[in-house]
Amino acid sequence: MMDLIANLGLGFSVALSPNNMLFCLIGALVGTLIGVLPGIGPVATIAMLLPITFGLPPVVALIMLAGIYYGAMYGGSTTAILVNIPGESASVVTTLDGFEMAKQGRAGPALSIAAIGSFFAGCVATVVVAALAKPLTDVALLFGPAEYFSLMVLGLMFAVVLAKGSVIKAITMILLGLLLSMVGSDLETGAARMTFNVPELADGIGFVVVAMGVFGFAEIIRNLEQTQHRSIVQSKITGLMPTRKDLKDSAGAIVRGTALGSLLGILPGGGAVIAAFAAYTLEKKISKHPKRFGHGAIEGVAAPESADNAASQTSFIPLLTLGIPPNAVMALMVGAMTIHGIIPGPQVMIKQPELFWGMIASMWLGNLMLIFINLPLVGIWVWLLRVPYRHLYPMILIFCCIGVYSINNAPADVIMTAAFGLFGYWLVKHDFEPAPMLLGFVLGPLMEENLRRAMLIARGDVSVFFTRPISGALLAVALLLLLLSCLPMIRKRREEVFVEP
C-alpha cells in the first residue's frame, strides 16, 4: 500500500506540472469536441493527430492522446442525448433513453447524470488501473518469448470473439494485418520482403499511414454518403442539477455499470462499445419495470455512460503492464509509444516510472477537467452541432494530408494513405471490421520477434510453446475461444451484442 501511495505521489508530481496539465486539458477538450461532432470518433482522431505528437516529450504526448480517448467517451453522450446521433460508437445505447428524456424536457438531468456517472466511473477505473498495475507487471516479468507470443495469440483470439460480424471475416482481417506488418525488411537479415521492388516500401508500411487511411480517410468517405437529419432539441436546456429521485434511481446503475465496464475494459478485444451494451442489457434485465427502458429511463443513461468510461480507462491496464493493446485505440497508443522509442510492456514501469504513473495520475485530473468542460459549455456544443458536415470534412482532409506528409516529407505516404482510405471504405461496406486488422498490424512485428527468440532458445523445437506451463495454458485458452466462437449458439449471441437492446 505504501508503495502504491508513493507511486501515485510521483504520478501526481508529474501530472500537475503546468505543461502536462495544459496538454491534458487540450486532449480532454479535443476529445469532447470529437465526441460531440458526429462522424469522426476517437480512433480516427487519434490516428489523425499522431503526427503532431512527434515534437512533444513522450509523457506529454501520451497524456494528451489518453485525454482525447476518454474525452470522446464523455462528449459522445452530449450529441446522443440532444441530437439522437451517437458522437462515437459507445454512445449508441445512450440515444435510446437519453434523447427520450430530452424530448420530455429533461435534457439537463440526462446530461448531468451522464457526466456524474462518467466522473465516478473514471475515478474508480483510475484506482483499478493503479491497483492492478504492480501485480500484473510482476507477473509479466516472469514471461519469456514463448509466453509473450502465446499471450499475443490469445489477444488476437479475443479480438475475433468480441469483434462485430463474421468470425471468418475477423480472422481474415487479423491475418491481413499480420501480412501487412511483414512488408519491408527482414528483422534479422535486412533482406527485402514483399516490397515488389518499390523503394518506398523498403522500410515497411508506416503505422500512421495504415491507421489514418483505414480509420481517418475511410470514416470521412463513409460520412459523406450519409444525409443525416439532426433533430436538435430546440428547447433551452435548463435545470442541469438532477433531482434527489434521479440520483437515487441512477446510483445503482452507475455502480453496476462502473464494475462491469472496468472488467470488460481489461479483456483484449473488448472495450467501451461492448461495455455500454452489456451495462444497458443488465439494467434492463434486473429492473422491476423493464418497459420504462427506451422511454426515458434515467438508468438507461447512467449505466452505459459509466460502463464505457470505465472500460476506456481500464483498457490501459493490458497496454501498460503487458504491452498488449486490447482494442483499436490502444493499438494507436502502442504506435505512439513506438514512435517515441518506448517499448510497451512491464519494463515501462521499471525503467520509466514517471511516464507510467504520470499517465495514470493524469487520468484522474482529466476526469475532473471533463466535468467543467461538459456541463457549463453545453450551449457551445449545441451550437457546434449545427455546423454542416460538408464544411468540416475539407479541413479535416487537409490537416490529415499535412500530418502524413510531415512525418517523412514523402508524397508516397499521402498516396498510400488515400489508398488505405479507399480500402477501409470498401471493408466497411462489405462488413469487414478494420479494428482486428490494426491489432494484427501492431502486434505482427512483436509476435515475429518473440517467435524467433523462442525458437532460437529452444533450438528450433516447436514444442516449447506447449510444454512451458504459462505458454501452453494461454494457447489452450486461445484455441478454446476460437472453437467457442465458431459454435452457432455463441455466434448468434455474438451478433446480438451489437444489436440495439
N, C-alpha and C positions, 0 to 999 in steps of 0.2 A: 504493500500500500504506500509506504514511504517513497519507494522508487517511482511509483506512478505519479504521486504528488510532485516530486522533484522534476520528473519529465514534463509534466503539464506546466510547471513553473517555467521551464526552459522554453516550452512551446509558446506560452503567452508573452514571454520576453521578446521572442522573435515576431510573433503576430502583431504585437502592439507597437512595433516601430512605425513611424509615420508613413514611410514608403510602402510597407506591406499593407497597412490599413487602407491607404489610398487605393491600391490595386485590388484589394478585397472588395472595397466599395464599388470600384469600376466594374469588376466582374459580376457582383450582385446586381448592379444597375443594368448592365448589358443583358444579363440573363433574364431579368424581369421583363425587359423590353422585348427580348426574343420570345419569351413565354406569352406575352400579351399579343404580339403580332402573329396571327395565324399563318401557317405555311412555311415556317423556317425551321424551328426546332433546335434543341441544344446540340445534337450531333453535327448537323450542317454548320451551325455557328462556330463550334469549337474547331471544326475542320477548316473553316474559312479564316479563323483568327490565329491558327498555329504559326503562320509566318511572322506575325508581329511580335511573337514571344522570343524570337531569336536574339534580340538585343537586350533582353531582360535577364537578370540573375535567375537561376533555376527556382529558388524558393518563391520569388515574386511571380514568375510565370505560372507555376502550378497553383498557387493561391488564387490567381485571377481566373484560371481555367476552371478550377473547382467551384468558384463563386458563380461562374456562368451556368454551370450544370445545375446546382441546387437553386439558383435564382430563377432559372427557367421553370423548375418544378413549381415554385411559388407563383410566378407570373401566369402560368397556364391556367390557373384557377380563375383569374380575373376575366379572361375572354370566354372561358367556359360558362361562367355564371351570367355575364352581361350580354353575350352575343350568341350563346348556344353553339359556339365553334371552339373545339379544344385547341388551345395555343400550342400544345405539344401532346404526343400520343397518350401519355399517362393521365391527361385530364379529360379523356373521353368520358369516363364514368361520372365525373363531376357535372357534366352537362345535364344528366338525367334528372337530378333533383335541384341543382344549382340554378338553372335557368327557370325552372318552375317557381322557385322561391322569388326570383327577380320579377317574374310576371305578376306575382302576388303582392308586389311592393316591399319584399323583404330581401332586396339585394344587399343591403347594408349588413344585416346579421349573417347572411351567407358568406360574404367576403371576410368578415371579421372572424367567423368560426374557422374558415379555411386558413386564415393567417395564424390564428391561435393554435390550431391543430398542427400546422406545418412547423411553427416555432417549437412547440412541445416535442414533436417527433424529431426535429433536428437536434435539439439539446440531448434527448435520450440517446439518439443514434451516435452522437459525438462521444458520449460516455462509453457506449458499447465499443466503438472503434478504439478508444484509448485503453479500455479494459482488456480487450482481446488481442491487441497488437503484440504485447510482450510474449504471452504464452504461445501464440501462433508462430511468431518469429523464432522462438526457441525450438519448436517442432520442425520448422523449415530448415533450421541449421543442421538437422540430422539427415536431411535429404542429400543424396548423391545424384549424379547424372541420370541414372536409371529411374530414380523416383521422380525427378523433375519431368522427364519425358512422359512417364505414366500419368503424372498429375495434369500435364497439358492435354494429353489424350482424353482424360476424364473431363476437363474443362470444355473441350470441343464437343464431347458427347452430351454434356448438359446443354450446350448451345443448340444441339439438334433437338433434344427433348422439349426444350422450352421455346423454341422458335415457332413462329406462326407459319401455318401451311404444311405442305407435304414433307414427310421425313426424307424422302429421296431427294427432293429439291434442296433441303437444308444440308444434307451430306454433300451434294454436288457443289454447293456454294463453298463449303469448308475446303473441299479438295481443290477447287479453283483458286481459293485464297492461298493455299499452300503452294500451288503450282506457280502463281504469280510471284510469291516471295522468293522463289528459286531463280528467277531471271537475273542475270548479271554474272558476277564472277564467283567461282567456287570458293567456299570459305577457307579451304586449306591450300589448294594448289594455285588458286588465282586464275584457273582456266575459264574461258568464256563459256557460258551455257545458256541456251535458249535466247540468244541475242540476235540471231539471224543476220549477223554481220552489220547490225545497226549500231553505229558508235554511241548514240545517245542512250542505248540500253546497257552499255558496258558496266556501269555502276549499279545496275538494277533499276527497278521502278520505284520512284520516291513514295514514301508513305503519304505525304501531303497530296501528291498527285492523285493517288487512288481515293483517299478519304474525301478530298474536296470534290472530285469528279463524281463519285458514286453517291455521295450524300448532298453536297452543296449544289452542284450544277443540275443533277437529276431532280432534286427537290424543286428547283426553280422551274424546270421544264414541266414537271408534273402539275405545279400550281397554276401555270399559265393556261392549262386546258380546262381548269375549273372556273365556273362562273357562279361562285357562291354569293348568295344574298345575305348580307349581315343585318339581321334584325336587332339592332342595338336597343336595349331598354331605354326608352325616352324619358321616363320619369326621373326626377332628380333623386340622387342617392342620398338618403338621409338616415339618421339613426344607426350609425355603424355599430354601436355597442349592443351586443346580444342581450336578451333578457335572461333572468335567472333560470327560467324554464329551458331556454335554448342551451344554456351552459350545462344544465342537469341532463338534458336529453343527449347531448353530444359528448359528455365526459367519457362515458364507457366506450363509445365508438372511437374516440381519439386514442385511448389507451390500447384498445384491441388492434386498431389499425397500425399504431406505432410498433407493437410487438410483432405483428405479422410482417410488416414491411421490413423491420430490422432483420428478421430471419431470412426472408426471401432475397433481400439485397446481397447477402453474403454468398448465396448459391451462384456458381458460374452459370451464365446463360440466363439468369433471372433478371431482376431489376424492377424499376419503378412501374412499368406497364402492368406486369403480372401482379405485383403487389396491390395496385389500385383495384384491379378487377377482383382479386381474391378477397380484399377487405370489404368491398361492397357486397359481394355474394355472401360473405359470412354474416354481415349485419342484417341482410335481408332474411337469412335462414333463421337467425336466433331472435328476430323481432317478434313481439306479440301481435303486431299489426303490419305484416309484410306488404299489404296492399297500399300502404302510405308511400312506399318507395316508388319513385317515378312521378310523384305528385307533389314534391316539395318537402320531403322528409329531411330534416337537418342532419340526421345521422348519415344520409347518403352523400353529404358534402364532407362531413368531418372525417369519416373513415378512410375513403380513398385519398384525400389530401394528406392525411397523416401518414398513410402507408407509403405513398410514392416519395414523400420527402425523407422518411426514414430509410427506405430502400436506396435512394440516391446517395445517401451518405455511408451506409454500411457496405455498399459496393466497393468502397475504397479499401476495405479490410483485405480481401484476397489480392488486390493490386499491391498494396504497401507491404504486406507480410510475405506473400508467396511469389509476387511478380506475375500473377495470372490475372488478366483482365476479364471480369465476369460479363461484360456487355460492351456494346459498340463505343459508348462514351469513354469507358475505362481503357479500351483499346487505343483511343485517341490520346488519352493521358500517358499510356506507355510510349506512344510515338513522341509526345512532347518530352518525356523524360530521356528517351534515347537521343533525341536531337540535342539535349543539353549534356550528353555524356554520362547520364545516370542509368545504371543497370537496375531495373526494378527487381525487388526481392528482399530477402531478410538482411542482406548486407547494408541496405539503406539505413535501417535503424541504428546499426552499429557504427558505420562509417560517417553518416551524415545525420546525426540525431536532431540537429537544428532544423533541417528540412522536414524530417518526418514529423516531429512534434509541433513544429511551427504551422504545418499544414493542418494538423488536427485541431489546434487551438483556433486557427483562422475560421474553421467551420462554425464554431460557436459564435464568434464575432459576426460572421456573415449572416447567420440566422437572426441575430439581434438587429443588424442593419436592415434586413429584409422587412421586418415589422414596420420600420419607419419609412421604407421605400414604398411599400404596397398600399397601406391604408390611407395615409394623407394625400397620396398622389393619384387617387382613383380618378379624379377629374381629368388629369393629363392622359392617363391610359385610355379613358373613354374617347378623348379627342383623337388620339393616335389610331384608334380602331377605325376611324372614319377615313383614313388615308387609303386610297385605292391601291391595290397591289401593282397595277401597271406603272405606278410612279416609283415603286420601291425596287422592282427587280432589275432595272438597268443599272442602278447604283450598286446593288449587291454584286452583279456580274462584273462590273468594272473593278470593284475592290478585290474580288476573287482573283481576277486575272493579274492584277498588280501584285497581289500576295504570292501567287505561284511563281511569277516571273522573278520576283525579288530574291527567291531562295538561291538559285544558281545562275541568274541572268540568262536563262536558256529559253528561247521561244518554243523549243520542242516540248518543254514541260507544260506550257499552256495548251498546246495542241493535244498532248496526251490526256490532260485533264478534261478537255472538251470531249475527247473520245470516250473516256470513262463516264462522263456525264450522260452521253447518249446510251452507253451500255447500261448504266444504272437505271435510266428511264425504262429501257427495254426489260430489265429484270423486274421492276415493279409492275409493269403492265402484264407480265406473264407469271405473276405471283411467286417470284423468287425473292426471298428476303435477303438484302445485301449485308446485314449485320454479321451473320456467320462467316461470310467471305472476308470481311475486315478482320475478324478474330483469327481466322486461319492465316491471313497475310501477316499479322503482327506476330503470331506465335510460331510461324514457319521457321524463321532463322534460329530461334531459341530451341525449337524441337530438334532441328537438324544438328545443331551444335551439341546438345546433350545426348542425342542418339549416337553421334560419332564418338564422343568421350566415353560413353558407357561401353560401346563395342571395343574401343581400344583397351580400356581397363580389363575387360573380360576376354581379351584376345579373340574377338570375333564370335564369342559364344552368345547366341541369341537368348538362351535360357536365363541369362542374368536378369531379364525383365520380369520373369515369372518366379524365379527362385528366391529373390530378395523379398522379404515379407511385405513391406510397405508398397513396393512397386507392384507386386503380384496382386495385392488387395485392391489397389487403385484401378488396375486393368480389369480385374474381375467386376468391379462396380461399373466401369465404363461399358463392358460387354453386356451386363445385366440391363443397364439403362437403354442401350441400343435395342436389345431384344424386346423390352417392355414397350418402347415407343413404336415398335412395328406391330404390336398386337392391335387388332381392330378396336377393342373396347377403349384402350388407352389413347389410341389415335383420335377417336371420336371425342374423348374428354379434352384432349389437347386442343382440338379445333374449337370446342365450346368455350374455352377460356377467353378467346378473343372475340366472342360474340357478346353484344350488349346484354347484361344480366336482365 
